[in-house]
Amino acid sequence: MTQNKPKILIIYKSSTGFTKKYAGLLAEKLDCRAINFKNIRSVSLSSYDMLFFGTRAHAGSIDGLKRFRKILKQTGSRQLFRSLFVTGAVPAAEKDAIQQLWQNNLTESERTYLPHFYLPAGLCYEKMSFTDRIMMKGLFFMMKRKKDKTAKDLELEKQIAHSFDISSEEYLKPVIECVLGLIWPADKKE
Ligand SMILES: Cc1cc2nc3c(=O)[nH]c(=O)nc-3n(C[C@H](O)[C@H](O)[C@H](O)COP(=O)(O)O)c2cc1C
């Protein structure tokens, strides 16, 4: 690690652009490099001090996390994985759903030691893959046909009917604060 500033690499996996946008903003704030997950094999991960992984929530899973862990293991870079951020369509207020995402996808050790953040983003039907659009439309019609809908069901049905964008730079604030804490831990400050 260089004396003052560690070398950080942000690796993002993005299908419709939300995660890419957040990764770009974060890279700008931290003055570091962001690369697409597709190109991960073209960089030497071990030449970095810290790796951050950004991806999307996808049908209750964290897209690409298992593959990312595998690559870290293969390249002996597991200890460099220092933060995870996940974008999604669920609003920040849906604490239980977000908690469930961590519970179902992170190991106990990751939940304890790996700083992880949920970044509200939205949905973009225009840029979605064919399969994803079919999945979302399937969910929409299932909600539409559902009987005895709760207020939450009605809200979800309304929300997923169209593209929307609830992303905001504000959501990056806790990520940046945490990262700055990792770079300059309180006990190491002058
Ligand atoms: C098929 C499908 C499943 C999704 N599942 C979830 C989900 O479980 N939770 C969530 O919050 N968002 C979910 N989303 C929304 C995406 O996570 C959201 O649009 C994300 O920001 C996309 O990131 P990207 O633009 O970087 O690809 C889903 C989207 C699609 C198309």
The ligand as an SDF file (V2000), in Angstrom:
LIG
                    3D

 31 33  0  0  0  0  0  0  0  0999 V2000
  -35.6450   -9.4370  -13.9670 C   0  0  0  0  0  0  0  0  0  0  0  0
  -35.3190   -8.3860  -12.9420 C   0  0  0  0  0  0  0  0  0  0  0  0
  -35.3120   -8.6900  -11.6040 C   0  0  0  0  0  0  0  0  0  0  0  0
  -35.0610   -7.6970  -10.6570 C   0  0  0  0  0  0  0  0  0  0  0  0
  -35.0560   -8.0140   -9.3280 N   0  0  0  0  0  0  0  0  0  0  0  0
  -34.8520   -7.0510   -8.4140 C   0  0  0  0  0  0  0  0  0  0  0  0
  -34.8520   -7.3600   -7.0310 C   0  0  0  0  0  0  0  0  0  0  0  0
  -35.0020   -8.5020   -6.6050 O   0  0  0  0  0  0  0  0  0  0  0  0
  -34.7020   -6.3300   -6.1500 N   0  0  0  0  0  0  0  0  0  0  0  0
  -34.5160   -5.0350   -6.5590 C   0  0  0  0  0  0  0  0  0  0  0  0
  -34.3880   -4.1330   -5.7240 O   0  0  0  0  0  0  0  0  0  0  0  0
  -34.4720   -4.7340   -7.8790 N   0  0  0  0  0  0  0  0  0  0  0  0
  -34.6180   -5.7000   -8.8010 C   0  0  0  0  0  0  0  0  0  0  0  0
  -34.5510   -5.4010  -10.1310 N   0  0  0  0  0  0  0  0  0  0  0  0
  -34.2120   -4.0430  -10.5480 C   0  0  0  0  0  0  0  0  0  0  0  0
  -32.7100   -3.9020  -10.8710 C   0  0  0  0  0  0  0  0  0  0  0  0
  -31.9360   -4.3840   -9.7970 O   0  0  0  0  0  0  0  0  0  0  0  0
  -32.3750   -2.4270  -11.1020 C   0  0  0  0  0  0  0  0  0  0  0  0
  -33.0340   -1.9880  -12.2520 O   0  0  0  0  0  0  0  0  0  0  0  0
  -30.8740   -2.2200  -11.1740 C   0  0  0  0  0  0  0  0  0  0  0  0
  -30.5660   -0.9330  -10.7620 O   0  0  0  0  0  0  0  0  0  0  0  0
  -30.3330   -2.4570  -12.5530 C   0  0  0  0  0  0  0  0  0  0  0  0
  -28.9680   -2.1890  -12.5500 O   0  0  0  0  0  0  0  0  0  0  0  0
  -28.1700   -1.9360  -13.9150 P   0  0  0  0  0  0  0  0  0  0  0  0
  -28.8740   -0.7860  -14.6100 O   0  0  0  0  0  0  0  0  0  0  0  0
  -26.7960   -1.5660  -13.4930 O   0  0  0  0  0  0  0  0  0  0  0  0
  -28.2370   -3.1870  -14.6920 O   0  0  0  0  0  0  0  0  0  0  0  0
  -34.7800   -6.3660  -11.0800 C   0  0  0  0  0  0  0  0  0  0  0  0
  -34.7640   -6.0770  -12.4510 C   0  0  0  0  0  0  0  0  0  0  0  0
  -35.0220   -7.0620  -13.3740 C   0  0  0  0  0  0  0  0  0  0  0  0
  -35.0090   -6.7180  -14.8210 C   0  0  0  0  0  0  0  0  0  0  0  0
  1  2  1  0
  2  3  1  0
  2 30  2  0
  3  4  2  0
  4  5  1  0
  4 28  1  0
  5  6  2  0
  6  7  1  0
  6 13  1  0
  7  8  2  0
  7  9  1  0
  9 10  1  0
 10 11  2  0
 10 12  1  0
 12 13  2  0
 13 14  1  0
 14 15  1  0
 14 28  1  0
 15 16  1  0
 16 17  1  0
 16 18  1  0
 18 19  1  0
 18 20  1  0
 20 21  1  0
 20 22  1  0
 22 23  1  0
 23 24  1  0
 24 25  2  0
 24 26  1  0
 24 27  1  0
 28 29  2  0
 29 30  1  0
 30 31  1  0
M  END
$$$$
